[in-house]
Structures are given as C-alpha cells and as structure tokens.
C-alpha cells in the first residue's frame, strides 16, 4: 500500500520486494553518472587516426657499403598490409626541406629503395595520401653510408579510449 508519507518502506511497491539498501542506490546512481560523464568525454574528444613510425638501423653487406637501403612495412588498424603509403626522405637545403627519395608501399604493404645519399640529417615523412584525411608523420633520422634503415608504419587510433566494465557479458 502506498501512502503519502515519505517513509521508504511505504513508498516502495510491494510486488518488487524489499527496497534496496541506501548504499546500493547511491552506488547505482554514482555508476550511472560516471557512465554518462565518460560518454560525454568520448563525444567531446573522439578518437582520431594517426600514423606511428619506428626506425631501426642495421649494417649492410660490403657490396652495398656505400649505399643506404630504406625498407619496411605499413600495417593497418587490424595488422593487415596497407598499399599506397608514401615514405619520403627530405634533406634541408637553405632553410627548406627538399624531397630526395620517395617510395610507395606495394599491395603487400612493403617498400624498398636503395640510395646513395650524402651523410647527414634527414626527415622521414610518411603520408597515406587522402584515404584517411591526409595523415602524415615525420621523424628525424641521421643517415650514414653502409646501413639499412627499416621503417615500420602503423595506422593507429589516438585520443581517449574508454573501457566500460560490464558485469553481464
């Protein structure tokens, strides 16, 4: 029976059983607010696509000792190969950067180029054209003759990543 008194026992419907304890109701309300707050943050700051670039250096055979080999692979979000990504080396000349080498990943996601470039500092510029809003990444590298440079590019998501703990999976 529901009465006009603000007593919790009287306002609770008898068919639902005993009302939950006060702390359970507070915890449920707090969890609901937390989920709403996280959802709001996710909507205000969505994840974005980015390119992650790593560079490793190793020595070459004596026959290629005066050359540099630029090679590597490009991977998508799920680890599969990505074709059409351009990897360029740029060198600084009179306060501007000039492209001195450019190679594009093949259908299997790999690329390779042998070059004879002067020793010095270069920028590795990776771009995927216009497939993902003109993504690009830049890394500085010091080139020296007689080394192979493996460049690994991964398409990744950046931003706030939320994990919601749910008990009923």
MDTraj code that builds the backbone (N, CA, C; nanometers):
import mdtraj as md
import numpy as np

residues = "UNK UNK UNK UNK UNK UNK UNK UNK UNK UNK UNK UNK UNK UNK UNK UNK UNK UNK UNK UNK UNK UNK UNK UNK UNK UNK UNK UNK UNK UNK UNK UNK UNK UNK UNK UNK UNK UNK UNK UNK UNK UNK UNK UNK UNK UNK UNK UNK UNK UNK UNK UNK UNK UNK UNK UNK UNK UNK UNK UNK UNK UNK UNK UNK UNK UNK UNK UNK UNK UNK UNK UNK UNK UNK UNK UNK UNK UNK UNK UNK UNK UNK UNK UNK UNK UNK UNK UNK UNK UNK UNK UNK UNK UNK UNK UNK UNK UNK UNK UNK UNK UNK UNK UNK UNK UNK UNK UNK UNK UNK UNK UNK UNK UNK UNK UNK UNK UNK UNK UNK UNK UNK UNK UNK UNK UNK UNK UNK UNK UNK UNK UNK UNK UNK UNK UNK UNK UNK UNK UNK UNK UNK UNK UNK UNK UNK UNK UNK UNK UNK UNK UNK UNK UNK UNK UNK UNK UNK UNK UNK UNK UNK UNK UNK UNK UNK UNK UNK UNK".split()
xyz = np.array([
    [0.0842, -0.1165, 0.0000],
    [0.0000, 0.0000, 0.0000],
    [0.0894, 0.1237, 0.0000],
    [0.0558, 0.2200, -0.0843],
    [0.1339, 0.3432, -0.0939],
    [0.0610, 0.4512, -0.0173],
    [0.1348, 0.5141, 0.0700],
    [0.0760, 0.6224, 0.1493],
    [0.1416, 0.7531, 0.1098],
    [0.0961, 0.8620, 0.1672],
    [0.1511, 0.9937, 0.1359],
    [0.2722, 1.0257, 0.2218],
    [0.3104, 0.9352, 0.3123],
    [0.4271, 0.9614, 0.3976],
    [0.5557, 0.9365, 0.3188],
    [0.6617, 1.0106, 0.3474],
    [0.7873, 0.9933, 0.2755],
    [0.8689, 0.8752, 0.3263],
    [0.8105, 0.7851, 0.4001],
    [0.8827, 0.6695, 0.4517],
    [0.9132, 0.5750, 0.3355],
    [1.0408, 0.5296, 0.3227],
    [1.0830, 0.4453, 0.2109],
    [1.0066, 0.3145, 0.2073],
    [0.9775, 0.2565, 0.3208],
    [0.9053, 0.1287, 0.3238],
    [0.7641, 0.1439, 0.2680],
    [0.7016, 0.2577, 0.2939],
    [0.5646, 0.2765, 0.2488],
    [0.5566, 0.3162, 0.1013],
    [0.6620, 0.3777, 0.0468],
    [0.6556, 0.4226, -0.0917],
    [0.7038, 0.3153, -0.1894],
    [0.7620, 0.2107, -0.1421],
    [0.8114, 0.1044, -0.2290],
    [0.6974, 0.0119, -0.2658],
    [0.6891, -0.0297, -0.3911],
    [0.5824, -0.1182, -0.4350],
    [0.6037, -0.2580, -0.3767],
    [0.5043, -0.3170, -0.3135],
    [0.5209, -0.4483, -0.2515],
    [0.5548, -0.5579, -0.3511],
    [0.5138, -0.5478, -0.4754],
    [0.5415, -0.6535, -0.5723],
    [0.6894, -0.6618, -0.6091],
    [0.7661, -0.5563, -0.5828],
    [0.9087, -0.5563, -0.6135],
    [0.9935, -0.6109, -0.4994],
    [0.9375, -0.6454, -0.3925],
    [1.0132, -0.6946, -0.2782],
    [1.0629, -0.5789, -0.1943],
    [1.1560, -0.6075, -0.1089],
    [1.2103, -0.5052, -0.0192],
    [1.2922, -0.4047, -0.0991],
    [1.2897, -0.2780, -0.0628],
    [1.3690, -0.1783, -0.1341],
    [1.5179, -0.2054, -0.1129],
    [1.6015, -0.1716, -0.2131],
    [1.7450, -0.1929, -0.1959],
    [1.7986, -0.1004, -0.0874],
    [1.9064, -0.1413, -0.0226],
    [1.9657, -0.0546, 0.0790],
    [2.0092, 0.0790, 0.0184],
    [2.0187, 0.1779, 0.1011],
    [2.0523, 0.3130, 0.0586],
    [2.1875, 0.3162, -0.0128],
    [2.2862, 0.2446, 0.0369],
    [2.4199, 0.2472, -0.0252],
    [2.4181, 0.1865, -0.1653],
    [2.3328, 0.0881, -0.1899],
    [2.3213, 0.0297, -0.3230],
    [2.2618, 0.1318, -0.4191],
    [2.1612, 0.2038, -0.3726],
    [2.1019, 0.3068, -0.4585],
    [2.2025, 0.4170, -0.4886],
    [2.2807, 0.4568, -0.3911],
    [2.3834, 0.5601, -0.4123],
    [2.4892, 0.5089, -0.5103],
    [2.5334, 0.3845, -0.4938],
    [2.6344, 0.3281, -0.5836],
    [2.5817, 0.3192, -0.7261],
    [2.4567, 0.2804, -0.7412],
    [2.3965, 0.2722, -0.8743],
    [2.3878, 0.4096, -0.9391],
    [2.3488, 0.5088, -0.8625],
    [2.3400, 0.6454, -0.9149],
    [2.4787, 0.6974, -0.9529],
    [2.5785, 0.6700, -0.8689],
    [2.7155, 0.7153, -0.8977],
    [2.7691, 0.6472, -1.0232],
    [2.7440, 0.5178, -1.0390],
    [2.7899, 0.4461, -1.1583],
    [2.7213, 0.5000, -1.2829],
    [2.5938, 0.5297, -1.2727],
    [2.5212, 0.5856, -1.3865],
    [2.5771, 0.7214, -1.4260],
    [2.6066, 0.8048, -1.3284],
    [2.6659, 0.9356, -1.3572],
    [2.8045, 0.9209, -1.4185],
    [2.8818, 0.8243, -1.3699],
    [3.0158, 0.8021, -1.4246],
    [3.0075, 0.7594, -1.5705],
    [2.9159, 0.6703, -1.6028],
    [2.8995, 0.6255, -1.7416],
    [2.8566, 0.7429, -1.8294],
    [2.7660, 0.8243, -1.7829],
    [2.7230, 0.9413, -1.8600],
    [2.8375, 1.0401, -1.8794],
    [2.9190, 1.0600, -1.7756],
    [3.0335, 1.1505, -1.7866],
    [3.1356, 1.0971, -1.8867],
    [3.1634, 0.9663, -1.8839],
    [3.2577, 0.9084, -1.9788],
    [3.2040, 0.9159, -2.1214],
    [3.0771, 0.8957, -2.1381],
    [3.0156, 0.9076, -2.2697],
    [3.0276, 1.0511, -2.3217],
    [3.0069, 1.1478, -2.2339],
    [3.0205, 1.2884, -2.2735],
    [3.1641, 1.3187, -2.3145],
    [3.2629, 1.2675, -2.2403],
    [3.4034, 1.2889, -2.2751],
    [3.4339, 1.2254, -2.4103],
    [3.3835, 1.1057, -2.4330],
    [3.4067, 1.0376, -2.5600],
    [3.3467, 1.1161, -2.6769],
    [3.2295, 1.1728, -2.6566],
    [3.1663, 1.2502, -2.7630],
    [3.2381, 1.3823, -2.7874],
    [3.2915, 1.4434, -2.6813],
    [3.3622, 1.5701, -2.6959],
    [3.5033, 1.5520, -2.7515],
    [3.5669, 1.4391, -2.7194],
    [3.7041, 1.4131, -2.7617],
    [3.7117, 1.2761, -2.8298],
    [3.6617, 1.2635, -2.9518],
    [3.6612, 1.1323, -3.0191],
    [3.8023, 1.0898, -3.0589],
    [3.8178, 0.9605, -3.0830],
    [3.9475, 0.9106, -3.1274],
    [3.9717, 0.9533, -3.2715],
    [4.0983, 0.9625, -3.3075],
    [4.1375, 1.0010, -3.4423],
    [4.2378, 0.9004, -3.4952],
    [4.2572, 0.9000, -3.6251],
    [4.3559, 0.8134, -3.6876],
    [4.4901, 0.8854, -3.6905],
    [4.5988, 0.8081, -3.6733],
    [4.7334, 0.8644, -3.6792],
    [4.8277, 0.7579, -3.7327],
    [4.9458, 0.8006, -3.7761],
    [5.0492, 0.7094, -3.8213],
    [5.1579, 0.7029, -3.7154],
    [5.1934, 0.5820, -3.6729],
    [5.3035, 0.5615, -3.5788],
    [5.4218, 0.5079, -3.6593],
    [5.5382, 0.5705, -3.6443],
    [5.6557, 0.5349, -3.7245],
    [5.7689, 0.4941, -3.6315],
    [5.8302, 0.3783, -3.6594],
    [5.9503, 0.3373, -3.5867],
    [6.0604, 0.3095, -3.6883],
    [6.1862, 0.3381, -3.6492],
    [6.3005, 0.3243, -3.7400],
    [6.4090, 0.2439, -3.6690],
    [6.4592, 0.1392, -3.7350],
    [6.5698, 0.0576, -3.6853],
    [6.6813, 0.0614, -3.7883],
    [6.8071, 0.0533, -3.7399],
    [6.9222, 0.0595, -3.8298],
    [7.0067, -0.0663, -3.8147],
    [7.0557, -0.1202, -3.9271],
    [7.1448, -0.2356, -3.9238],
    [7.2504, -0.2202, -4.0323],
    [7.3619, -0.2936, -4.0194],
    [7.4708, -0.2848, -4.1163],
    [7.4391, -0.3583, -4.2451],
    [7.5085, -0.3205, -4.3533],
    [7.4886, -0.3816, -4.4848],
    [7.6059, -0.4711, -4.5219],
    [7.5879, -0.5512, -4.6283],
    [7.6968, -0.6310, -4.6846],
    [7.8008, -0.5356, -4.7444],
    [7.9262, -0.5796, -4.7530],
    [8.0311, -0.4918, -4.8089],
    [7.9995, -0.4399, -4.9492],
    [7.9276, -0.5177, -5.0303],
    [7.8961, -0.4731, -5.1673],
    [7.8074, -0.3487, -5.1674],
    [7.7285, -0.3302, -5.0633],
    [7.6403, -0.2132, -5.0548],
    [7.6903, -0.1110, -4.9526],
    [7.8164, -0.1199, -4.9161],
    [7.8676, -0.0394, -4.8049],
    [7.8608, 0.1104, -4.8299],
    [7.8550, 0.1539, -4.9542],
    [7.8470, 0.2984, -4.9808],
    [7.7043, 0.3429, -5.0092],
    [7.6085, 0.2562, -4.9863],
    [7.4677, 0.2868, -5.0125],
    [7.3879, 0.2779, -4.8834],
    [7.2662, 0.3267, -4.8915],
    [7.1699, 0.3100, -4.7832],
    [7.0504, 0.2367, -4.8414],
    [6.9909, 0.1497, -4.7616],
    [6.8708, 0.0803, -4.8026],
    [6.7590, 0.1265, -4.7112],
    [6.6550, 0.1770, -4.7716],
    [6.5365, 0.2198, -4.6977],
    [6.4291, 0.1152, -4.7289],
    [6.3822, 0.0452, -4.6263],
    [6.2820, -0.0588, -4.6490],
    [6.1900, -0.0673, -4.5283],
    [6.0809, -0.1379, -4.5448],
    [5.9916, -0.1552, -4.4311],
    [5.8543, -0.2024, -4.4726],
    [5.7611, -0.1876, -4.3791],
    [5.6238, -0.2339, -4.3985],
    [5.5266, -0.1329, -4.3411],
    [5.4048, -0.1360, -4.3953],
    [5.2968, -0.0497, -4.3485],
    [5.1810, -0.1396, -4.3076],
    [5.1308, -0.1189, -4.1848],
    [5.0226, -0.2007, -4.1309],
    [4.9021, -0.1138, -4.0980],
    [4.7833, -0.1705, -4.1187],
    [4.6594, -0.1015, -4.0866],
    [4.6189, -0.1231, -3.9421],
    [4.4980, -0.0796, -3.9080],
    [4.4473, -0.0901, -3.7713],
    [4.4428, -0.2336, -3.7207],
    [4.4086, -0.3263, -3.8069],
    [4.3966, -0.4668, -3.7665],
    [4.5213, -0.5484, -3.7979],
    [4.6297, -0.4824, -3.8337],
    [4.7553, -0.5521, -3.8586],
    [4.7766, -0.5979, -4.0013],
    [4.6823, -0.5727, -4.0893],
    [4.6963, -0.6124, -4.2290],
    [4.7807, -0.5126, -4.3072],
    [4.8324, -0.5532, -4.4240],
    [4.9149, -0.4630, -4.5046],
    [4.8334, -0.3493, -4.5646],
    [4.8999, -0.2363, -4.5846],
    [4.8354, -0.1193, -4.6444],
    [4.9187, -0.0754, -4.7643],
    [4.8573, -0.0691, -4.8787],
    [4.9243, -0.0252, -5.0016],
    [4.9037, 0.1246, -5.0217],
    [4.9959, 0.1865, -5.0949],
    [4.9792, 0.3264, -5.1337],
    [5.0290, 0.4294, -5.0346],
    [5.0970, 0.3884, -4.9282],
    [5.1524, 0.4828, -4.8323],
    [5.2898, 0.5267, -4.8829],
    [5.3139, 0.6559, -4.8838],
    [5.4396, 0.7107, -4.9348],
    [5.5352, 0.7398, -4.8202],
    [5.6582, 0.6891, -4.8340],
    [5.7655, 0.7164, -4.7380],
    [5.8700, 0.7980, -4.8126],
    [5.8987, 0.9174, -4.7621],
    [5.9937, 1.0071, -4.8281],
    [6.1041, 1.0461, -4.7318],
    [6.2224, 1.0718, -4.7877],
    [6.3324, 1.1304, -4.7109],
    [6.3507, 1.2721, -4.7607],
    [6.3577, 1.3650, -4.6682],
    [6.3770, 1.5053, -4.7033],
    [6.5044, 1.5562, -4.6387],
    [6.5783, 1.6387, -4.7125],
    [6.7031, 1.6960, -4.6636],
    [6.6909, 1.8479, -4.6630],
    [6.7502, 1.9078, -4.5627],
    [6.7410, 2.0534, -4.5504],
    [6.8413, 2.1216, -4.6446],
    [6.7886, 2.2156, -4.7228],
    [6.8714, 2.2955, -4.8126],
    [6.8260, 2.4400, -4.8024],
    [6.9122, 2.5262, -4.7533],
    [6.8829, 2.6696, -4.7440],
    [6.7483, 2.6981, -4.6783],
    [6.7299, 2.6537, -4.5578],
    [6.6111, 2.6798, -4.4745],
    [6.4822, 2.6145, -4.5241],
    [6.4897, 2.5223, -4.6179],
    [6.3692, 2.4488, -4.6568],
    [6.4066, 2.3022, -4.6785],
    [6.3069, 2.2168, -4.6664],
    [6.3274, 2.0730, -4.6798],
    [6.2898, 2.0302, -4.8218],
    [6.3798, 1.9538, -4.8846],
    [6.3594, 1.9057, -5.0204],
    [6.3535, 1.7530, -5.0199],
    [6.2591, 1.6963, -5.0915],
    [6.2471, 1.5511, -5.1003],
    [6.3597, 1.4966, -5.1877],
    [6.4382, 1.4019, -5.1306],
    [6.5496, 1.3428, -5.2045],
    [6.5244, 1.1964, -5.2380],
    [6.4251, 1.1356, -5.1750],
    [6.3907, 0.9967, -5.2015],
    [6.2448, 0.9760, -5.1653],
    [6.1740, 0.9012, -5.2472],
    [6.0341, 0.8723, -5.2193],
    [6.0023, 0.7319, -5.2685],
    [5.9323, 0.6552, -5.1865],
    [5.8942, 0.5192, -5.2218],
    [5.7526, 0.4949, -5.1689],
    [5.6751, 0.4141, -5.2412],
    [5.5359, 0.3864, -5.2044],
    [5.5202, 0.2386, -5.1720],
    [5.4413, 0.2096, -5.0689],
    [5.4204, 0.0702, -5.0294],
    [5.3392, -0.0038, -5.1354],
    [5.3749, -0.1299, -5.1559],
    [5.3101, -0.2159, -5.2552],
    [5.1830, -0.2783, -5.1966],
    [5.1198, -0.3668, -5.2717],
    [4.9946, -0.4291, -5.2256],
    [5.0135, -0.5147, -5.1018],
    [5.1362, -0.5657, -5.0796],
    [5.1620, -0.6446, -4.9582],
    [5.2076, -0.5571, -4.8417],
    [5.2049, -0.4243, -4.8589],
    [5.2394, -0.3305, -4.7532],
    [5.3878, -0.3025, -4.7398],
    [5.4722, -0.3624, -4.8243],
    [5.6169, -0.3435, -4.8116],
    [5.6674, -0.2398, -4.9113],
    [5.7864, -0.1859, -4.8801],
    [5.8552, -0.0936, -4.9701],
    [6.0049, -0.1131, -4.9531],
    [6.0828, -0.0794, -5.0563],
    [6.2283, -0.0934, -5.0502],
    [6.2898, -0.0027, -5.1550],
    [6.3968, 0.0662, -5.1160],
    [6.4673, 0.1543, -5.2080],
    [6.6145, 0.1586, -5.1665],
    [6.7046, 0.1381, -5.2630],
    [6.8481, 0.1526, -5.2400],
    [6.8874, 0.2903, -5.2908],
    [6.9642, 0.3642, -5.2110],
    [7.0012, 0.5006, -5.2491],
    [7.1441, 0.5298, -5.2072],
    [7.2025, 0.6279, -5.2720],
    [7.3335, 0.6807, -5.2316],
    [7.3114, 0.8276, -5.1969],
    [7.2933, 0.8522, -5.0707],
    [7.2666, 0.9871, -5.0226],
    [7.3837, 1.0347, -4.9384],
    [7.4095, 1.1643, -4.9373],
    [7.5162, 1.2150, -4.8507],
    [7.4824, 1.1914, -4.7032],
    [7.5854, 1.1689, -4.6261],
    [7.5655, 1.1510, -4.4819],
    [7.5081, 1.2795, -4.4234],
    [7.4159, 1.2658, -4.3292],
    [7.3585, 1.3837, -4.2674],
    [7.2222, 1.3570, -4.2071],
    [7.1592, 1.4667, -4.1669],
    [7.0279, 1.4572, -4.1035],
    [6.9186, 1.4702, -4.2086],
    [6.8205, 1.3808, -4.1967],
    [6.7073, 1.3788, -4.2883],
    [6.5785, 1.3704, -4.2079],
    [6.4698, 1.4037, -4.2727],
    [6.3375, 1.3800, -4.2167],
    [6.2743, 1.2642, -4.2921],
    [6.2185, 1.1701, -4.2176],
    [6.1389, 1.0641, -4.2775],
    [5.9950, 1.1132, -4.2697],
    [5.9325, 1.1319, -4.3844],
    [5.7954, 1.1811, -4.3908],
    [5.7089, 1.0682, -4.4463],
    [5.6088, 1.0295, -4.3696],
    [5.5188, 0.9220, -4.4093],
    [5.3807, 0.9829, -4.4278],
    [5.3196, 0.9582, -4.5433],
    [5.1845, 1.0086, -4.5671],
    [5.1053, 0.9038, -4.6430],
    [4.9766, 0.9006, -4.6181],
    [4.8938, 0.7995, -4.6842],
    [4.7992, 0.8610, -4.7860],
    [4.8353, 0.9731, -4.8417],
    [4.7502, 1.0353, -4.9425],
    [4.6239, 1.0895, -4.8797],
    [4.5115, 1.0694, -4.9444],
    [4.3873, 1.1269, -4.8924],
    [4.2918, 1.0207, -4.8381],
    [4.3395, 0.8975, -4.8167],
    [4.2485, 0.7930, -4.7681],
    [4.1991, 0.8183, -4.6265],
    [4.2824, 0.8737, -4.5409],
    [4.2444, 0.8972, -4.4013],
    [4.2679, 1.0433, -4.3651],
    [4.2080, 1.1325, -4.4371],
    [4.2168, 1.2760, -4.4101],
    [4.3607, 1.3265, -4.4139],
    [4.4365, 1.2769, -4.5076],
    [4.5754, 1.3208, -4.5259],
    [4.6584, 1.3044, -4.3998],
    [4.6686, 1.1842, -4.3513],
    [4.7521, 1.1549, -4.2356],
    [4.8985, 1.1674, -4.2744],
    [4.9791, 1.2151, -4.1810],
    [5.1227, 1.2255, -4.2049],
    [5.1957, 1.2152, -4.0723],
    [5.3184, 1.1657, -4.0781],
    [5.4045, 1.1592, -3.9606],
    [5.5451, 1.1929, -4.0055],
    [5.6222, 1.2558, -3.9191],
    [5.7580, 1.2973, -3.9508],
    [5.8513, 1.2554, -3.8383],
    [5.9655, 1.1977, -3.8740],
    [6.0682, 1.1595, -3.7773],
    [6.2036, 1.2018, -3.8307],
    [6.2902, 1.2525, -3.7442],
    [6.4263, 1.2877, -3.7839],
    [6.5128, 1.1621, -3.7805],
    [6.6089, 1.1550, -3.8734],
    [6.6982, 1.0397, -3.8805],
    [6.8355, 1.0879, -3.9248],
    [6.9394, 1.0262, -3.8723],
    [7.0767, 1.0559, -3.9124],
    [7.1223, 0.9426, -4.0036],
    [7.1415, 0.9709, -4.1326],
    [7.1841, 0.8691, -4.2282],
    [7.3347, 0.8608, -4.2339],
    [7.3836, 0.7381, -4.2495],
    [7.5261, 0.7129, -4.2701],
    [7.5383, 0.6037, -4.3751],
    [7.6397, 0.6114, -4.4611],
    [7.6565, 0.5096, -4.5650],
    [7.6798, 0.3714, -4.5033],
    [7.6302, 0.2686, -4.5714],
    [7.6547, 0.1317, -4.5287],
    [7.5529, 0.0762, -4.4314],
    [7.4385, 0.1420, -4.4163],
    [7.3364, 0.0941, -4.3235],
    [7.2028, 0.0763, -4.3942],
    [7.1260, -0.0171, -4.3408],
    [6.9889, -0.0365, -4.3866],
    [6.8987, 0.0202, -4.2787],
    [6.7964, 0.0899, -4.3196],
    [6.7033, 0.1530, -4.2266],
    [6.5649, 0.0923, -4.2473],
    [6.5207, 0.0173, -4.1465],
    [6.3880, -0.0438, -4.1527],
    [6.2879, 0.0521, -4.0901],
    [6.1885, 0.0899, -4.1669],
    [6.0863, 0.1838, -4.1218],
    [5.9546, 0.1068, -4.1123],
    [5.8986, 0.1038, -3.9942],
    [5.7708, 0.0357, -3.9730],
    [5.6651, 0.1415, -3.9463],
    [5.5571, 0.1358, -4.0228],
    [5.4490, 0.2335, -4.0100],
    [5.3222, 0.1592, -3.9704],
    [5.2542, 0.2093, -3.8691],
    [5.1277, 0.1507, -3.8248],
    [5.0211, 0.2597, -3.8195],
    [4.9052, 0.2260, -3.8726],
    [4.7897, 0.3143, -3.8609],
    [4.7270, 0.2851, -3.7251],
    [4.7152, 0.3863, -3.6399],
    [4.6649, 0.3675, -3.5038],
    [4.5558, 0.4691, -3.4738],
    [4.4789, 0.4400, -3.3722],
    [4.3799, 0.5352, -3.3219],
    [4.4414, 0.6092, -3.2039],
    [4.4178, 0.7387, -3.1995],
    [4.4649, 0.8181, -3.0869],
    [4.3463, 0.8854, -3.0216],
    [4.3659, 0.9352, -2.9047],
    [4.2593, 1.0029, -2.8328],
    [4.2248, 0.9283, -2.7065],
    [4.1109, 0.9579, -2.6527],
    [4.0668, 0.8969, -2.5284],
    [3.9981, 0.7651, -2.5612],
    [4.0501, 0.6581, -2.5037],
    [3.9917, 0.5264, -2.5242],
    [3.9250, 0.4850, -2.3941],
    [3.8006, 0.4494, -2.4014],
    [3.7246, 0.4162, -2.2815],
    [3.6941, 0.2681, -2.2768],
    [3.7074, 0.2119, -2.1601],
    [3.6676, 0.0739, -2.1377],
    [3.5625, 0.0746, -2.0295],
    [3.4471, 0.0244, -2.0605],
    [3.3383, 0.0192, -1.9633],
    [3.3336, -0.1194, -1.9005],
    [3.3537, -0.1294, -1.7691],
    [3.3409, -0.2600, -1.7063],
    [3.1929, -0.2975, -1.6958],
    [3.1571, -0.4050, -1.7581],
    [3.0191, -0.4503, -1.7545],
    [3.0174, -0.5901, -1.6945],
    [2.9315, -0.6116, -1.5974],
    [2.9285, -0.7410, -1.5285],
    [2.8529, -0.8468, -1.6065],
    [2.7577, -0.8106, -1.6874],
    [2.6732, -0.9084, -1.7559],
    [2.7144, -0.9204, -1.9020],
    [2.8169, -0.9968, -1.9309],
    [2.8595, -1.0208, -2.0697],
    [2.7962, -1.1469, -2.1198],
])
top = md.Topology()
chain = top.add_chain()
for i, resn in enumerate(residues, 1):
    res = top.add_residue(resn, chain, resSeq=i)
    for name in ("N", "CA", "C"):
        top.add_atom(name, md.element.get_by_symbol(name[0]), res)
traj = md.Trajectory(xyz[None], top)
